[in-house]
Amino acid sequence: MLASFPPGSIPSSSEGRVLWRIDRPPKTSRSTNENSPAIALYISSPVAPDPAAIVEQAGYEVNGSVLVKRTDDFLDSLREGQLWSFRVTVNPTFRRAGQEDERGRKKVLAHVTVAQQTQWFLDRAVPNGFEIPLMSEFGGDVSRTLSADGGLVGSDAPFIGLVERRSERFRRNHDERVDVVALQLATFEGKLRVTDPDLLRHALVNGIGRAKGYGAGLLSLARA
């Protein structure tokens, strides 16, 4: 993804970092053809990317397939109490005492159940400037929101659904050693209410959680 940016063009400051996310339609595999449902790549960055490098590696560009927008006005417009629909892919993790890595630090472990992953995200709502409202606030038919195991979410539950879970495992060259990277990714959709615009702006440009360099952490908002 960083190949989309000229060397030295990404500032290391509060302006944010490069975040990205791939949204796949349901039942879409990694092996696709031109008749497959569209796969969307979202990139958030302090400077505009050049998609030429991605197009060269991943396929070819068609009219309207690449859209670049500035988000300054959108970020400035965030206000306390606003309601937004959201989507985010995160890598829920925790550190456990008594388990250490090769550097003597508490080992990073992955949350693997639906309940654990959902609670991990809910716990990070307020520190990132938002809250998840209850479904009962909206009334009507809320049966369209399902948990990952197919169960209906009750009207007294937070307006959030775990819509996709997947595992990623690959090797990464690091200095003179090869590390194995293992991720447990969870994609959530739902509604959020702004409680602190400044904290939410920070979350939008810096991401939420770990594995931001591997497609996790990008929170996107749309009109509710």
C-alpha positions as CSV (number, residue, x, y, z in Angstrom):
1,M,0.0,0.0,0.0
2,L,2.9,2.4,0.8
3,A,3.9,2.1,-2.9
4,S,1.1,4.5,-3.6
5,F,3.0,7.3,-2.0
6,P,6.4,8.8,-3.0
7,P,9.2,8.2,-0.6
8,G,9.2,10.8,2.2
9,S,5.7,12.1,1.4
10,I,4.0,10.7,4.5
11,P,4.5,13.1,7.5
12,S,5.2,11.6,10.9
13,S,2.9,13.9,12.9
14,S,-0.6,14.4,14.2
15,E,-1.8,14.7,10.6
16,G,-2.5,11.0,10.7
17,R,-1.1,7.8,9.1
18,V,-1.9,5.6,6.1
19,L,-4.9,3.4,6.8
20,W,-6.6,1.0,4.5
21,R,-9.4,-1.6,4.3
22,I,-10.6,-4.0,1.7
23,D,-14.4,-4.6,1.7
24,R,-15.5,-7.8,0.0
25,P,-19.1,-8.6,-0.9
26,P,-20.5,-11.6,1.0
27,K,-19.3,-15.0,-0.3
28,T,-16.4,-13.3,-2.3
29,S,-13.2,-15.2,-2.2
30,R,-9.7,-14.1,-3.1
31,S,-10.0,-15.7,-6.5
32,T,-12.2,-13.5,-8.6
33,N,-12.9,-12.8,-12.3
34,E,-14.3,-9.8,-14.1
35,N,-17.9,-11.0,-13.5
36,S,-17.3,-11.1,-9.7
37,P,-18.9,-8.6,-7.4
38,A,-16.9,-5.5,-6.9
39,I,-14.2,-5.4,-4.2
40,A,-13.6,-2.0,-2.7
41,L,-10.3,-0.7,-1.4
42,Y,-10.4,2.3,1.0
43,I,-7.3,4.3,1.8
44,S,-7.1,7.2,4.3
45,S,-3.9,9.2,4.4
46,P,-2.5,12.6,5.1
47,V,-1.6,13.1,1.5
48,A,-3.4,11.9,-1.7
49,P,-2.2,8.5,-2.9
50,D,-1.2,7.7,-6.5
51,P,-3.2,4.6,-7.4
52,A,-1.0,3.7,-10.4
53,A,1.2,1.3,-8.4
54,I,-1.9,-0.6,-7.1
55,V,-3.5,-0.7,-10.5
56,E,-0.3,-2.1,-12.0
57,Q,-0.1,-4.9,-9.5
58,A,-3.8,-5.7,-9.0
59,G,-5.4,-5.3,-12.4
60,Y,-6.5,-2.4,-14.6
61,E,-8.4,0.8,-14.0
62,V,-11.8,1.4,-15.5
63,N,-13.7,4.7,-15.7
64,G,-14.8,5.8,-12.2
65,S,-13.1,3.0,-10.4
66,V,-10.7,5.4,-8.6
67,L,-12.0,8.3,-6.5
68,V,-9.9,10.6,-4.4
69,K,-11.6,13.0,-2.0
70,R,-10.3,15.4,0.7
71,T,-11.8,14.9,4.1
72,D,-10.8,18.2,5.8
73,D,-14.3,19.7,5.7
74,F,-15.9,16.4,6.8
75,L,-13.6,16.2,9.8
76,D,-14.2,19.8,10.7
77,S,-18.0,19.3,10.6
78,L,-18.1,16.6,13.3
79,R,-20.1,17.7,16.3
80,E,-21.2,16.2,19.6
81,G,-24.5,14.3,19.3
82,Q,-24.3,13.5,15.6
83,L,-25.4,10.1,14.6
84,W,-23.5,8.2,11.9
85,S,-23.5,4.7,10.3
86,F,-20.1,3.1,10.5
87,R,-18.0,0.2,9.2
88,V,-14.6,-0.9,10.6
89,T,-12.3,-3.9,10.4
90,V,-10.2,-4.4,13.6
91,N,-7.7,-6.8,15.0
92,P,-8.9,-7.3,18.6
93,T,-6.0,-8.3,20.9
94,F,-5.0,-8.3,24.6
95,R,-1.9,-8.9,26.6
96,R,-1.9,-11.6,29.3
97,A,0.4,-11.6,32.4
98,G,2.6,-14.7,32.6
99,Q,3.0,-15.1,28.8
100,E,6.0,-13.2,27.4
101,D,7.4,-12.9,23.9
102,E,11.1,-13.2,23.0
103,R,11.7,-9.6,24.1
104,G,10.3,-10.2,27.6
105,R,7.1,-8.3,27.0
106,K,3.7,-9.5,27.7
107,K,2.6,-11.6,24.7
108,V,0.0,-10.1,22.4
109,L,-2.9,-12.6,22.1
110,A,-6.0,-12.5,19.8
111,H,-9.6,-12.4,20.9
112,V,-11.3,-15.2,19.0
113,T,-15.0,-15.4,20.0
114,V,-17.8,-13.2,18.8
115,A,-18.5,-12.0,22.3
116,Q,-14.8,-11.2,23.0
117,Q,-14.3,-9.3,19.7
118,T,-17.5,-7.3,20.1
119,Q,-16.8,-6.3,23.7
120,W,-13.2,-5.3,22.7
121,F,-14.7,-2.8,20.2
122,L,-17.4,-1.5,22.6
123,D,-14.7,-0.9,25.2
124,R,-12.9,1.4,22.8
125,A,-15.9,3.5,21.8
126,V,-15.7,6.2,24.4
127,P,-11.9,6.6,24.4
128,N,-12.2,7.2,20.6
129,G,-14.9,9.8,20.9
130,F,-18.2,7.9,20.3
131,E,-20.8,5.7,21.8
132,I,-22.9,2.9,20.3
133,P,-26.6,3.6,20.8
134,L,-29.1,0.9,21.7
135,M,-31.3,-0.5,18.9
136,S,-34.4,0.4,21.0
137,E,-33.7,4.0,20.3
138,F,-34.6,3.5,16.6
139,G,-37.7,1.3,16.9
140,G,-39.1,-0.5,13.9
141,D,-37.7,-3.7,12.6
142,V,-34.2,-4.4,13.8
143,S,-34.1,-8.0,12.8
144,R,-31.8,-7.3,9.9
145,T,-28.9,-7.0,12.3
146,L,-27.4,-10.4,13.0
147,S,-24.6,-11.6,15.1
148,A,-21.8,-13.5,13.4
149,D,-23.3,-16.9,14.4
150,G,-26.7,-16.0,12.8
151,G,-28.6,-15.1,16.0
152,L,-30.9,-12.1,16.1
153,V,-29.7,-9.1,18.2
154,G,-32.3,-7.9,20.7
155,S,-33.6,-4.3,20.7
156,D,-32.0,-3.6,24.0
157,A,-28.5,-4.4,22.6
158,P,-26.1,-2.0,21.1
159,F,-26.7,-1.1,17.4
160,I,-23.7,-3.1,16.2
161,G,-23.3,-6.2,14.1
162,L,-20.2,-8.4,13.5
163,V,-20.6,-9.0,9.7
164,E,-17.4,-10.8,8.9
165,R,-14.6,-12.6,10.7
166,R,-11.5,-14.1,9.1
167,S,-8.0,-15.2,9.9
168,E,-4.8,-14.0,8.1
169,R,-1.4,-15.7,8.4
170,F,1.7,-14.8,6.5
171,R,5.4,-14.4,6.7
172,R,7.2,-11.0,7.0
173,N,10.9,-10.3,6.5
174,H,12.2,-8.2,9.4
175,D,15.9,-7.3,9.4
176,E,17.6,-10.7,9.3
177,R,14.8,-12.8,10.6
178,V,11.4,-14.0,9.2
179,D,8.4,-13.4,11.5
180,V,5.1,-15.1,11.2
181,V,2.2,-12.6,11.4
182,A,-1.2,-14.0,12.5
183,L,-4.3,-11.8,12.6
184,Q,-7.9,-12.4,13.7
185,L,-9.8,-9.7,11.9
186,A,-13.4,-8.7,12.7
187,T,-15.6,-6.4,10.6
188,F,-18.3,-4.4,12.4
189,E,-21.2,-2.3,11.1
190,G,-23.6,-0.3,13.1
191,K,-24.4,3.2,14.3
192,L,-22.4,5.5,16.5
193,R,-23.1,8.8,18.3
194,V,-20.3,11.4,18.6
195,T,-19.4,12.2,22.2
196,D,-16.0,13.9,21.6
197,P,-15.4,15.3,18.1
198,D,-11.6,15.7,18.8
199,L,-11.1,12.2,19.9
200,L,-13.2,10.9,17.0
201,R,-11.1,12.9,14.5
202,H,-8.0,11.4,15.9
203,A,-9.5,7.9,15.6
204,L,-10.5,8.6,12.0
205,V,-7.0,9.7,10.9
206,N,-4.9,7.4,13.1
207,G,-7.1,4.2,13.2
208,I,-8.3,1.9,16.0
209,G,-6.3,-1.0,17.5
210,R,-3.4,-3.0,16.2
211,A,-2.4,-4.2,12.7
212,K,-3.1,-0.9,10.9
213,G,-0.4,-1.7,8.4
214,Y,-2.3,-4.9,7.4
215,G,-5.7,-3.5,6.7
216,A,-7.1,-3.0,10.2
217,G,-8.2,0.1,12.1
218,L,-9.8,2.3,9.4
219,L,-13.2,3.6,10.6
220,S,-15.5,4.9,7.9
221,L,-18.7,6.9,8.5
222,A,-21.8,7.5,6.4
223,R,-25.0,9.4,7.0
224,A,-27.2,7.4,9.3
